[in-house]
Amino acid sequence: MKNFSAHPNELHFVNRSGWLRAAVLGANDGIISISSLILGVAAASSEIHTILIAAVAGLSAGAMSMAAGEYVSVSSQSDIEKADIKREQRALIESPQVELEELAAIYKARGLSTETANRVAQELSNKDALDAHIRDEPGLSDINSANPLQAALASAFTFSIAGMIPILAVVVSPVSLVIPIVIVTTVLALILLGVAGAFAGGAPWLKATLRVVSWGVFAMAATSLIGSLFDVSL
C-alpha cells in the first residue's frame, strides 16, 4: 500500500489516528481506573500505605491488561485486512477483467464519466492493480492499516503515565483529604487529557475535553454508586 501527496510536507492529523486512539484510551483508562480504585480503598481504609499498595498493583495490572487487550484486538483487525488483501490478490489472478470493471464502476460512482473511469482504472491497474483495488474497494492504506505493537505500546505507556497522577495525589495528600484531592486531581487530569488529545489530533479542544471529562466523571460516579450499595461511602 502506497501513499502519495502533492505536498509531502503538509501535515495530516489522520496519520496519527492509529497510535493516538490507543494513547488517549490508555491515558483515559489509567486516570479513571486508578482514581476509582484509590477512592474505593480510601473509603475502606485510612492507611496511606494500604492505598498506595492497591494503587500500584492496579497500575501494573492495568498497564499489562491494556497492552494485551490492544495487541489482541488490533491483531484481529490486522488479520481481517490481510485476509481482504489475499482475496483481492486471488480475484485479480482468477478474473482480472471483472476486477477492472469493478474498479471502473467505483470511479464512475464517484462522479467520473464512463470513459474517464475506464481509463483511470486501466492506468492504475497497469501500474499496481493490487494497490488500486485494496485502496478503493475495502479502503485500506498505510495510513489506517492496523499496527498491533504500536497500539499496545502506546496504550500501556500512557496508561502508566496517567495512572501515576492520582497516585502522586495520594502521596502528597493528608490522610483526611485523600478522597477530595484525588477527585479534583482526576478532573483536572481529564481536562488536560482532553485538551492534549484534541491538540494532537487537530480537533476542536472544547468538544473533546467535555467528552473526556463527562465520561470520566460518570465513571467515578458509577463507582461511587456501586460502593454505596455495599455501604461504602466514596
N, C-alpha and C positions, 0 to 999 in steps of 0.2 A: 504494500500500500504506500502510495507516494503522496506528498503534499507539495503543491506549487503555489507561489504567491507572486504577484506582480510587485509587491512591496515586502521583501523578505524581512525588513527591519520593523515592520508595522506590528504593534502589539495586539494580539487577540487573546482575551481572557479565557476563552473556551479551551485554549491549550492547557489550562491549569485544572480543568474540571475533574480529571481523574484523581489527582492527589489532594486537591482542595476539598472535595467532598469527604474523603476519608479523614483528612486532617480536622475539619470542622466537626465531623461526627465524633472523632476521638476526643477532642477537647471538650465538646459539649457533654459527652458522657462522663468524662473524667471529673469535670466540675460538679455535675449534678449527683452522680452516684457516690462520690466520696463525701460530698457535703451531706447527702441524705444519710449515709452510713454514720457519719460523725454525729449528726443530730439524734439518730436513734440510740447510739451508745451513750451519748452525753445525757440523754433523758433518763437512762437507767443507771448510770454511774457518774460520780463526780470526780473520779480519779483521772487526771490528765494522762498518766501512764497507760491506763487501760484504753482510753480513747485513741491514743496515738498508735498503740499496737494494732487495734482493729483497723484504723485508717490505713496504715502502711501495708497491712496484709491485704486489704481491699484494693489498694493501689497496684500491688504486684499482680494479684489475681486478675484484676480488671484489665491491665495492660496486656497480659498474655491472652486473655479472652478476646479482646478487641483485635489483636493481631491475628489470632487463629480464625476468628469469625470473618474478618475482612479477606484473609487469604482464601478461605474456602469458598466464600460467596463470589468473589471476583474471579476465582479459578473456574467456577461454574459458568460464569459469563464468558470467560475466555474459551472454554470448551465449546460453547454454543457458536461463538464466532468462527472458530477453527472448523467446526462441522459445516457451517454455511459456506466457507471458502472451499472446502473439499467438494461440496455439492456443485458449486459453480464450476470448479475445475472439471468435474466429471461431465457436466452438462455441455461445456464448451467442446469437449472431445467427442461426445456422442451426437450432439445436434448443434453444431456451430451456427447454422443458418437460422434456426429457431431462436437461439440466444441473441443473434444480431438483430432480429426483428423485435425481440423484447426490449432491447436497448433503445432501438429507434422509437418504439412506442412510448417509452419513458420520456424521451426528449420531446416528442410530439405533445404529450400530456402537459409538459411544462411550457408549451407555447410556441415551439419551433414549427416551421412549415414541414410538410412531409419530406420535401426534397432536402431541406437543411438537416432535418433529424436523421435521415438515412445517411447523409454524408458524414455528419458528426459521429454517428455510431460506427460507420465503416472505418473512419480515420483513427478513432480511439481504439478500435479493435485491432487495427493493423499495428498500432504502437504497443499496446498491452491490454489484451482483451480481458484478462482476469482482473486487472486493476480497475478497469472501467466498470465491469459488472459488479464487483463487490462494493464499489463506492456508490453506484447509482441504483442497485437493486436492494440489498439489505442495509445500505447506508453505512458501511464500515470504512474507517480511515485510521491513520496513525494517531490522529488527534483524540479520537474517542475509543480506541481499542483498549481492552482490559489489560491491566498490569497488576497482577496479584501481589507481587512482592512490594511494589511501590505503595499500594494501598495499605498493606499490612504494616509496613514500617511507619508510614505517615500517621496512621491511626494510633498505633502503640506509643509512638513518641509524643504526640500531642496529648493523649490520654494521661501519660505520666507527668508531663509538664503542668497541664491544667489541674490534675488531681492534687498536685503539691500545694496549690493555692489555699484550699480550705485547711490542709494540714498545717501550713505555716500560720494560718489564722489561729488555730488551736494553740500552737506553741507560744504565741505572743499574748494570748488572752488570759485574763484572770479566770479562775475556775468558775466563778459565779456568772461570768459573761460569755462563756463559750458559745452557747446557742445563739444569742442575738448577734454576736460578732461574726459567727460563721454564716448566718443568713445574709447579713449585709455584705460581707465579703463575696459571697456567692453571686448575689445580684450584680454587684459591681463587675465581677469577673465575666459574667454573662454579657453585660453591656459591652465590655472591651472585646469579647469574642465576636459579638455581632458586628461591631464596627470594623474589626480587623478582617473578618471573613468577607464583608462587603467590599472593603478596600482591595483585598487580594483578588476578588472576582470582578471588580469593576461594576458592582451593583449599587443601587441606592442604599445608603447606610441605615436610614431610619427604619425602613420596612424590614430589613434583615435583622436589625437589633431588636425591634419589637417582637419579631417571631422567635428569636432565640430566648429572650428574657421571659416572654409569656409562657412558652412551653416549659422553661426551666422552673419558673415559679409554680406552674401547675404540677410538675413532677414532685416538687418538695411538699406542696400542699397535699398531694395524694399520699405521700409518705406519712405526713402528719396525721391524716385521717386514718390510715391503717394502724398507726401507732395508738391512736385514741381508742380503737376497737379492742385493743389489748390492755386498756387502762394505762397507756404510756403517753404522757403529755410531751409533745415535741415543741 
